[in-house]
C-alpha cells in the first residue's frame, strides 16, 4: 500500500515527537513555549520536504494554520540551518531516519 501525504506527515510528527520527547497534541497545539516552538517548525519543515503535501495540507494538520505560516516557518528553519551546523545535522539526521523508516514499512 502506498503512503499518502497525510501518512507521511503523521510519520514525521511521530519521529519529531519521539526525538524531542513531546506529545503529538502539544506539538500541534498553538502553545508558543520554547520547548515546543522549534520542534514544531522542524516538523513543518520536514513535512514539507518529505511528504509531498502542500503547505495548505500541512497547515491543516498543524491546527489549521495558514499556508503562509507554514511557508514562513519552513524558510526560517532553512535559514537557521545555513547558520547553525548543529541544527542542520539534526534536521538532516531526522530526515534520513524518516526516509529509512519509510523504506522499511
CNS distance restraints for C-alpha pairs under 8 A (distance, minus, plus):
assign (resid   3 and name CA) (resid   7 and name CA) 5.70 0.50 0.50
assign (resid   3 and name CA) (resid   8 and name CA) 6.55 0.50 0.50
assign (resid   4 and name CA) (resid   8 and name CA) 6.31 0.50 0.50
assign (resid   4 and name CA) (resid  51 and name CA) 7.88 0.50 0.50
assign (resid   5 and name CA) (resid   9 and name CA) 6.16 0.50 0.50
assign (resid   5 and name CA) (resid  51 and name CA) 4.96 0.50 0.50
assign (resid   5 and name CA) (resid  52 and name CA) 5.69 0.50 0.50
assign (resid   5 and name CA) (resid  53 and name CA) 5.05 0.50 0.50
assign (resid   6 and name CA) (resid  10 and name CA) 6.23 0.50 0.50
assign (resid   6 and name CA) (resid  51 and name CA) 7.56 0.50 0.50
assign (resid   6 and name CA) (resid  53 and name CA) 7.32 0.50 0.50
assign (resid   7 and name CA) (resid  11 and name CA) 6.33 0.50 0.50
assign (resid   8 and name CA) (resid  12 and name CA) 6.27 0.50 0.50
assign (resid   8 and name CA) (resid  47 and name CA) 7.36 0.50 0.50
assign (resid   8 and name CA) (resid  50 and name CA) 7.50 0.50 0.50
assign (resid   8 and name CA) (resid  51 and name CA) 5.09 0.50 0.50
assign (resid   9 and name CA) (resid  13 and name CA) 6.20 0.50 0.50
assign (resid   9 and name CA) (resid  47 and name CA) 5.32 0.50 0.50
assign (resid   9 and name CA) (resid  51 and name CA) 5.93 0.50 0.50
assign (resid   9 and name CA) (resid  53 and name CA) 7.95 0.50 0.50
assign (resid   9 and name CA) (resid  58 and name CA) 7.54 0.50 0.50
assign (resid  10 and name CA) (resid  14 and name CA) 6.17 0.50 0.50
assign (resid  11 and name CA) (resid  15 and name CA) 6.20 0.50 0.50
assign (resid  11 and name CA) (resid  98 and name CA) 7.25 0.50 0.50
assign (resid  12 and name CA) (resid  16 and name CA) 6.13 0.50 0.50
assign (resid  12 and name CA) (resid  43 and name CA) 6.35 0.50 0.50
assign (resid  12 and name CA) (resid  46 and name CA) 6.78 0.50 0.50
assign (resid  12 and name CA) (resid  47 and name CA) 6.17 0.50 0.50
assign (resid  12 and name CA) (resid  98 and name CA) 6.62 0.50 0.50
assign (resid  13 and name CA) (resid  17 and name CA) 5.92 0.50 0.50
assign (resid  13 and name CA) (resid  24 and name CA) 6.83 0.50 0.50
assign (resid  13 and name CA) (resid  43 and name CA) 6.15 0.50 0.50
assign (resid  14 and name CA) (resid  18 and name CA) 5.98 0.50 0.50
assign (resid  14 and name CA) (resid  24 and name CA) 7.29 0.50 0.50
assign (resid  15 and name CA) (resid  19 and name CA) 6.08 0.50 0.50
assign (resid  15 and name CA) (resid  94 and name CA) 7.39 0.50 0.50
assign (resid  15 and name CA) (resid  98 and name CA) 6.98 0.50 0.50
assign (resid  16 and name CA) (resid  20 and name CA) 6.15 0.50 0.50
assign (resid  16 and name CA) (resid  39 and name CA) 6.69 0.50 0.50
assign (resid  16 and name CA) (resid  42 and name CA) 7.79 0.50 0.50
assign (resid  16 and name CA) (resid  43 and name CA) 6.26 0.50 0.50
assign (resid  16 and name CA) (resid  94 and name CA) 7.54 0.50 0.50
assign (resid  17 and name CA) (resid  21 and name CA) 5.54 0.50 0.50
assign (resid  17 and name CA) (resid  22 and name CA) 4.95 0.50 0.50
assign (resid  17 and name CA) (resid  23 and name CA) 6.07 0.50 0.50
assign (resid  17 and name CA) (resid  24 and name CA) 6.21 0.50 0.50
assign (resid  17 and name CA) (resid  27 and name CA) 7.33 0.50 0.50
assign (resid  17 and name CA) (resid  39 and name CA) 7.81 0.50 0.50
assign (resid  18 and name CA) (resid  22 and name CA) 6.77 0.50 0.50
assign (resid  20 and name CA) (resid  39 and name CA) 7.18 0.50 0.50
assign (resid  22 and name CA) (resid  26 and name CA) 6.89 0.50 0.50
assign (resid  22 and name CA) (resid  27 and name CA) 7.02 0.50 0.50
assign (resid  22 and name CA) (resid  36 and name CA) 7.99 0.50 0.50
assign (resid  23 and name CA) (resid  27 and name CA) 6.34 0.50 0.50
assign (resid  24 and name CA) (resid  28 and name CA) 6.24 0.50 0.50
assign (resid  25 and name CA) (resid  29 and name CA) 6.00 0.50 0.50
assign (resid  26 and name CA) (resid  31 and name CA) 7.39 0.50 0.50
assign (resid  26 and name CA) (resid  36 and name CA) 7.23 0.50 0.50
assign (resid  27 and name CA) (resid  36 and name CA) 6.02 0.50 0.50
assign (resid  27 and name CA) (resid  39 and name CA) 7.24 0.50 0.50
assign (resid  27 and name CA) (resid  40 and name CA) 5.66 0.50 0.50
assign (resid  28 and name CA) (resid  40 and name CA) 7.19 0.50 0.50
assign (resid  28 and name CA) (resid  61 and name CA) 7.47 0.50 0.50
assign (resid  28 and name CA) (resid  62 and name CA) 4.96 0.50 0.50
assign (resid  28 and name CA) (resid  63 and name CA) 5.99 0.50 0.50
assign (resid  29 and name CA) (resid  62 and name CA) 7.25 0.50 0.50
assign (resid  29 and name CA) (resid  63 and name CA) 6.38 0.50 0.50
assign (resid  30 and name CA) (resid  63 and name CA) 7.29 0.50 0.50
assign (resid  31 and name CA) (resid  36 and name CA) 7.33 0.50 0.50
assign (resid  31 and name CA) (resid  37 and name CA) 7.95 0.50 0.50
assign (resid  32 and name CA) (resid  36 and name CA) 6.71 0.50 0.50
assign (resid  32 and name CA) (resid  37 and name CA) 5.87 0.50 0.50
assign (resid  33 and name CA) (resid  37 and name CA) 5.99 0.50 0.50
assign (resid  34 and name CA) (resid  38 and name CA) 6.86 0.50 0.50
assign (resid  35 and name CA) (resid  39 and name CA) 7.40 0.50 0.50
assign (resid  36 and name CA) (resid  40 and name CA) 6.00 0.50 0.50
assign (resid  37 and name CA) (resid  41 and name CA) 6.31 0.50 0.50
assign (resid  38 and name CA) (resid  42 and name CA) 6.14 0.50 0.50
assign (resid  39 and name CA) (resid  43 and name CA) 6.04 0.50 0.50
assign (resid  40 and name CA) (resid  44 and name CA) 6.22 0.50 0.50
assign (resid  41 and name CA) (resid  45 and name CA) 6.10 0.50 0.50
assign (resid  41 and name CA) (resid  73 and name CA) 5.79 0.50 0.50
assign (resid  41 and name CA) (resid  74 and name CA) 6.90 0.50 0.50
assign (resid  41 and name CA) (resid  77 and name CA) 6.81 0.50 0.50
assign (resid  42 and name CA) (resid  46 and name CA) 6.01 0.50 0.50
assign (resid  42 and name CA) (resid  74 and name CA) 7.80 0.50 0.50
assign (resid  42 and name CA) (resid  77 and name CA) 6.78 0.50 0.50
assign (resid  42 and name CA) (resid  91 and name CA) 7.16 0.50 0.50
assign (resid  43 and name CA) (resid  47 and name CA) 5.90 0.50 0.50
assign (resid  44 and name CA) (resid  48 and name CA) 6.14 0.50 0.50
assign (resid  44 and name CA) (resid  58 and name CA) 6.98 0.50 0.50
assign (resid  44 and name CA) (resid  70 and name CA) 6.57 0.50 0.50
assign (resid  44 and name CA) (resid  73 and name CA) 7.31 0.50 0.50
assign (resid  44 and name CA) (resid  74 and name CA) 6.62 0.50 0.50
assign (resid  45 and name CA) (resid  49 and name CA) 6.17 0.50 0.50
assign (resid  45 and name CA) (resid  70 and name CA) 7.95 0.50 0.50
assign (resid  45 and name CA) (resid  73 and name CA) 7.18 0.50 0.50
assign (resid  45 and name CA) (resid  74 and name CA) 4.73 0.50 0.50
assign (resid  45 and name CA) (resid  77 and name CA) 6.95 0.50 0.50
assign (resid  46 and name CA) (resid  50 and name CA) 5.82 0.50 0.50
assign (resid  46 and name CA) (resid  51 and name CA) 7.76 0.50 0.50
assign (resid  46 and name CA) (resid  91 and name CA) 7.77 0.50 0.50
assign (resid  46 and name CA) (resid  95 and name CA) 6.61 0.50 0.50
assign (resid  47 and name CA) (resid  51 and name CA) 5.26 0.50 0.50
assign (resid  47 and name CA) (resid  52 and name CA) 7.82 0.50 0.50
assign (resid  47 and name CA) (resid  53 and name CA) 7.34 0.50 0.50
assign (resid  47 and name CA) (resid  58 and name CA) 7.03 0.50 0.50
assign (resid  48 and name CA) (resid  52 and name CA) 6.62 0.50 0.50
assign (resid  48 and name CA) (resid  53 and name CA) 6.35 0.50 0.50
assign (resid  48 and name CA) (resid  54 and name CA) 7.03 0.50 0.50
assign (resid  48 and name CA) (resid  55 and name CA) 6.87 0.50 0.50
assign (resid  48 and name CA) (resid  58 and name CA) 7.27 0.50 0.50
assign (resid  48 and name CA) (resid  74 and name CA) 7.66 0.50 0.50
assign (resid  50 and name CA) (resid  95 and name CA) 7.63 0.50 0.50
assign (resid  53 and name CA) (resid  57 and name CA) 5.95 0.50 0.50
assign (resid  53 and name CA) (resid  58 and name CA) 6.48 0.50 0.50
assign (resid  54 and name CA) (resid  58 and name CA) 6.29 0.50 0.50
assign (resid  55 and name CA) (resid  59 and name CA) 5.94 0.50 0.50
assign (resid  55 and name CA) (resid  67 and name CA) 4.81 0.50 0.50
assign (resid  55 and name CA) (resid  68 and name CA) 7.60 0.50 0.50
assign (resid  55 and name CA) (resid  70 and name CA) 5.89 0.50 0.50
assign (resid  55 and name CA) (resid  71 and name CA) 6.58 0.50 0.50
assign (resid  56 and name CA) (resid  60 and name CA) 6.30 0.50 0.50
assign (resid  56 and name CA) (resid  66 and name CA) 6.68 0.50 0.50
assign (resid  56 and name CA) (resid  67 and name CA) 4.67 0.50 0.50
assign (resid  56 and name CA) (resid  70 and name CA) 7.98 0.50 0.50
assign (resid  57 and name CA) (resid  61 and name CA) 6.61 0.50 0.50
assign (resid  57 and name CA) (resid  67 and name CA) 7.99 0.50 0.50
assign (resid  58 and name CA) (resid  62 and name CA) 6.40 0.50 0.50
assign (resid  58 and name CA) (resid  67 and name CA) 7.63 0.50 0.50
assign (resid  58 and name CA) (resid  70 and name CA) 7.25 0.50 0.50
assign (resid  59 and name CA) (resid  63 and name CA) 6.88 0.50 0.50
assign (resid  59 and name CA) (resid  64 and name CA) 5.34 0.50 0.50
assign (resid  59 and name CA) (resid  65 and name CA) 4.42 0.50 0.50
assign (resid  59 and name CA) (resid  66 and name CA) 5.60 0.50 0.50
assign (resid  59 and name CA) (resid  67 and name CA) 5.62 0.50 0.50
assign (resid  59 and name CA) (resid  69 and name CA) 7.72 0.50 0.50
assign (resid  59 and name CA) (resid  70 and name CA) 6.09 0.50 0.50
assign (resid  60 and name CA) (resid  64 and name CA) 4.02 0.50 0.50
assign (resid  60 and name CA) (resid  65 and name CA) 5.97 0.50 0.50
assign (resid  60 and name CA) (resid  66 and name CA) 7.65 0.50 0.50
assign (resid  61 and name CA) (resid  65 and name CA) 7.99 0.50 0.50
assign (resid  65 and name CA) (resid  69 and name CA) 6.53 0.50 0.50
assign (resid  65 and name CA) (resid  70 and name CA) 7.22 0.50 0.50
assign (resid  66 and name CA) (resid  70 and name CA) 6.73 0.50 0.50
assign (resid  67 and name CA) (resid  71 and name CA) 6.20 0.50 0.50
assign (resid  68 and name CA) (resid  72 and name CA) 5.99 0.50 0.50
assign (resid  69 and name CA) (resid  73 and name CA) 6.12 0.50 0.50
assign (resid  70 and name CA) (resid  74 and name CA) 6.13 0.50 0.50
assign (resid  71 and name CA) (resid  75 and name CA) 6.21 0.50 0.50
assign (resid  72 and name CA) (resid  76 and name CA) 6.17 0.50 0.50
assign (resid  73 and name CA) (resid  77 and name CA) 6.24 0.50 0.50
assign (resid  74 and name CA) (resid  78 and name CA) 6.19 0.50 0.50
assign (resid  75 and name CA) (resid  79 and name CA) 6.11 0.50 0.50
assign (resid  76 and name CA) (resid  80 and name CA) 6.13 0.50 0.50
assign (resid  77 and name CA) (resid  81 and name CA) 6.05 0.50 0.50
assign (resid  78 and name CA) (resid  82 and name CA) 6.54 0.50 0.50
assign (resid  79 and name CA) (resid  83 and name CA) 6.72 0.50 0.50
assign (resid  80 and name CA) (resid  84 and name CA) 5.83 0.50 0.50
assign (resid  80 and name CA) (resid  87 and name CA) 7.43 0.50 0.50
assign (resid  80 and name CA) (resid  88 and name CA) 7.87 0.50 0.50
assign (resid  81 and name CA) (resid  85 and name CA) 6.36 0.50 0.50
assign (resid  81 and name CA) (resid  86 and name CA) 7.96 0.50 0.50
assign (resid  81 and name CA) (resid  87 and name CA) 5.61 0.50 0.50
assign (resid  81 and name CA) (resid  88 and name CA) 4.45 0.50 0.50
assign (resid  82 and name CA) (resid  88 and name CA) 7.09 0.50 0.50
assign (resid  84 and name CA) (resid  88 and name CA) 6.27 0.50 0.50
assign (resid  85 and name CA) (resid  89 and name CA) 6.20 0.50 0.50
assign (resid  86 and name CA) (resid  90 and name CA) 6.18 0.50 0.50
assign (resid  87 and name CA) (resid  91 and name CA) 6.13 0.50 0.50
assign (resid  88 and name CA) (resid  92 and name CA) 6.08 0.50 0.50
assign (resid  89 and name CA) (resid  93 and name CA) 5.93 0.50 0.50
assign (resid  90 and name CA) (resid  94 and name CA) 6.16 0.50 0.50
assign (resid  91 and name CA) (resid  95 and name CA) 6.08 0.50 0.50
assign (resid  92 and name CA) (resid  96 and name CA) 6.06 0.50 0.50
assign (resid  93 and name CA) (resid  97 and name CA) 6.12 0.50 0.50
assign (resid  94 and name CA) (resid  98 and name CA) 6.12 0.50 0.50
assign (resid  95 and name CA) (resid  99 and name CA) 6.26 0.50 0.50
assign (resid  96 and name CA) (resid 100 and name CA) 6.16 0.50 0.50
assign (resid  97 and name CA) (resid 101 and name CA) 6.10 0.50 0.50
assign (resid  98 and name CA) (resid 102 and name CA) 6.37 0.50 0.50
assign (resid  99 and name CA) (resid 103 and name CA) 6.39 0.50 0.50
assign (resid 100 and name CA) (resid 104 and name CA) 6.38 0.50 0.50
assign (resid 101 and name CA) (resid 105 and name CA) 6.42 0.50 0.50
